[in-house]
Amino acid sequence: MYRALKTKPWISLLAFAAPALVFYVIFLLIPTLGGVYYSFTDWNGLFRSYHFVGFSNYVEAFTEDSRFIYSLFYTLKYVLAIVILQNVIGLGLAVLVESRMRTKALFRTLFFMPNMFSVYISTLMWTFIFSTAFPQLAEKTLLHFLDQPWLGSSSMAFVSILLVSVWQGAGYLMVIYIAALQGVPRDLQEAATIDGATPFRKFLHITLPMIMPAITICAFLTLNGSFKIFEVVYALTGGGPGYSTEVIAFNIYQEGFARDMRYGYATAKAMILFLIILVITVTQVAVLKKKEVEA
């Protein structure tokens, strides 16, 4: 009798979690395990026949595929830039919005609104801005710096991708940082003001340590999202000019579906991307968690 009562709550919890667990196993776990298996084959994604090739796909990716190596380093450069820019701008917007008393709700809505749009639709809108709106503004105003080959050169295309990504994602991080800023005790800031601390020193020594959990979350989100960037590159530059803006996700798509139809090889690249994200995010969380303990 006692054992039955003791196990009954676990049965209830399992019953509630079972539907989600079934969907997780069918649509995520099984495909993931299948992807790991197919990364060791030469399957083209269409025919039933394929051969087990061992680690040759992984060896080829690092020794013979210069395009993949280029996309790997290009993605790392993009990740470094976007993690810094999105978090700095998101935190800056949060501080700015929190300093506005009467118009706080308005600015919070305006800055968060880009995150509500479809990434693909937003990118198409920015394509029109880069190719048509900016050149016309440069012609009719004194803003001549807007007349740039935004999508025609590799350097400016990188800037364009960063601009669209920051515009799309900074507002979401702003909301997280606003919630963290609202949790900073006011008595600490008032005590620091009485002691003669400047606003910058209060932000550096009181606010930042208190919002480290939010910084950990936002850094984790931007790291994961930036490594998997696809829609912006696909709609904005198509990997061009040439393949100068080809990120890893776009390279995998080209290899498996659009260009070569080497599904097994593309899956091996996807596994490499997964391992890179896993190592970097675990390291990032571990490092920032230590900062939280110190704070």
NORVEN-V101943 format. One record per pair of residues at least 4 apart in sequence whose ideal C-beta (glycine too) atoms are under 6 Angstrom apart, sorted by the first residue. I is the first residue (numbers start at 1). J is the second residue. D is the distance in Angstrom with one decimal. If there is no record, write none. Layout:
i=I j=J d=D
i=I j=J d=D
This chain:
i=17 j=21 d=5.3
i=23 j=27 d=5.6
i=24 j=28 d=5.2
i=25 j=29 d=4.7
i=35 j=267 d=5.0
i=38 j=43 d=5.4
i=38 j=264 d=5.2
i=38 j=267 d=4.8
i=39 j=267 d=4.3
i=39 j=268 d=3.9
i=39 j=271 d=4.9
i=40 j=52 d=6.0
i=40 j=54 d=6.0
i=41 j=50 d=4.7
i=41 j=52 d=5.6
i=41 j=264 d=4.3
i=42 j=50 d=5.6
i=42 j=51 d=5.2
i=42 j=53 d=5.2
i=42 j=264 d=5.1
i=43 j=50 d=3.7
i=43 j=263 d=5.2
i=43 j=264 d=4.4
i=44 j=261 d=5.0
i=44 j=263 d=5.6
i=45 j=263 d=3.2
i=55 j=59 d=5.8
i=57 j=265 d=4.9
i=57 j=268 d=3.6
i=58 j=268 d=5.4
i=59 j=63 d=5.7
i=60 j=64 d=4.8
i=60 j=65 d=6.0
i=61 j=65 d=5.1
i=61 j=68 d=5.2
i=61 j=269 d=5.7
i=68 j=251 d=5.8
i=71 j=246 d=4.8
i=71 j=247 d=5.8
i=71 j=248 d=5.1
i=71 j=251 d=4.2
i=72 j=248 d=6.0
i=75 j=247 d=4.6
i=75 j=248 d=4.7
i=78 j=82 d=5.9
i=79 j=226 d=4.4
i=79 j=227 d=5.8
i=81 j=85 d=5.9
i=81 j=162 d=5.7
i=82 j=86 d=5.5
i=82 j=165 d=5.5
i=82 j=226 d=4.5
i=83 j=222 d=4.7
i=83 j=223 d=6.0
i=84 j=88 d=6.0
i=85 j=89 d=5.9
i=85 j=166 d=5.2
i=86 j=90 d=5.7
i=86 j=166 d=5.6
i=86 j=169 d=5.3
i=86 j=170 d=5.3
i=86 j=173 d=5.8
i=86 j=222 d=5.1
i=87 j=218 d=5.5
i=89 j=166 d=6.0
i=89 j=170 d=4.6
i=90 j=170 d=4.6
i=90 j=173 d=3.1
i=90 j=174 d=4.7
i=90 j=177 d=5.7
i=91 j=177 d=5.0
i=93 j=111 d=5.2
i=93 j=174 d=4.3
i=94 j=174 d=4.8
i=94 j=177 d=3.5
i=94 j=178 d=4.6
i=94 j=181 d=5.7
i=97 j=104 d=5.8
i=97 j=107 d=4.9
i=97 j=108 d=5.2
i=98 j=181 d=5.3
i=100 j=104 d=5.0
i=100 j=107 d=5.8
i=103 j=107 d=5.7
i=111 j=171 d=4.5
i=111 j=174 d=5.5
i=112 j=171 d=4.0
i=112 j=175 d=5.9
i=114 j=167 d=5.5
i=114 j=168 d=5.4
i=114 j=171 d=5.6
i=115 j=171 d=4.8
i=115 j=172 d=4.5
i=117 j=121 d=5.8
i=117 j=122 d=4.6
i=119 j=231 d=4.3
i=120 j=231 d=5.2
i=120 j=235 d=5.3
i=122 j=168 d=5.8
i=123 j=164 d=5.9
i=123 j=232 d=5.3
i=123 j=235 d=3.8
i=123 j=236 d=5.1
i=124 j=235 d=5.8
i=126 j=164 d=4.9
i=127 j=236 d=5.9
i=128 j=132 d=5.4
i=129 j=133 d=4.4
i=130 j=134 d=5.8
i=130 j=150 d=3.8
i=130 j=151 d=5.6
i=130 j=160 d=5.8
i=134 j=146 d=4.2
i=135 j=147 d=5.4
i=137 j=141 d=5.5
i=137 j=143 d=5.6
i=137 j=146 d=5.3
i=138 j=143 d=5.6
i=138 j=144 d=5.2
i=138 j=146 d=4.1
i=138 j=147 d=3.6
i=148 j=156 d=5.4
i=149 j=153 d=4.7
i=149 j=156 d=5.4
i=150 j=156 d=5.1
i=150 j=160 d=4.8
i=151 j=157 d=5.5
i=151 j=237 d=5.8
i=154 j=244 d=3.6
i=157 j=237 d=5.0
i=157 j=245 d=4.9
i=161 j=232 d=5.7
i=164 j=232 d=5.3
i=165 j=232 d=5.8
i=166 j=170 d=5.3
i=173 j=218 d=4.8
i=176 j=214 d=5.4
i=176 j=218 d=5.6
i=177 j=214 d=5.7
i=180 j=211 d=3.9
i=180 j=214 d=3.5
i=184 j=207 d=5.6
i=184 j=210 d=4.7
i=188 j=206 d=5.3
i=189 j=202 d=5.7
i=192 j=197 d=4.0
i=192 j=202 d=4.9
i=192 j=206 d=5.9
i=197 j=201 d=4.5
i=197 j=202 d=5.0
i=201 j=205 d=5.8
i=202 j=206 d=5.1
i=203 j=207 d=4.6
i=204 j=208 d=5.9
i=209 j=295 d=3.6
i=212 j=291 d=5.2
i=212 j=292 d=4.5
i=212 j=295 d=5.0
i=213 j=292 d=5.7
i=216 j=288 d=4.1
i=219 j=284 d=5.8
i=222 j=226 d=5.7
i=223 j=281 d=5.4
i=227 j=277 d=5.0
i=228 j=249 d=5.6
i=229 j=247 d=5.5
i=230 j=234 d=5.8
i=230 j=249 d=4.1
i=230 j=250 d=5.9
i=232 j=236 d=5.5
i=233 j=237 d=5.9
i=233 j=245 d=5.9
i=233 j=247 d=5.4
i=233 j=250 d=5.1
i=237 j=245 d=4.6
i=239 j=243 d=5.2
i=239 j=245 d=5.8
i=239 j=246 d=4.1
i=239 j=250 d=5.3
i=246 j=250 d=5.2
i=246 j=251 d=5.3
i=248 j=273 d=5.2
i=252 j=266 d=5.0
i=252 j=269 d=4.9
i=252 j=270 d=5.4
i=253 j=257 d=5.7
i=254 j=258 d=4.9
i=254 j=259 d=4.4
i=255 j=260 d=5.4
i=255 j=262 d=5.6
i=255 j=265 d=6.0
i=255 j=266 d=4.1
i=256 j=263 d=4.9
i=256 j=266 d=3.0
i=262 j=266 d=5.9
i=277 j=281 d=5.8
i=285 j=289 d=5.9
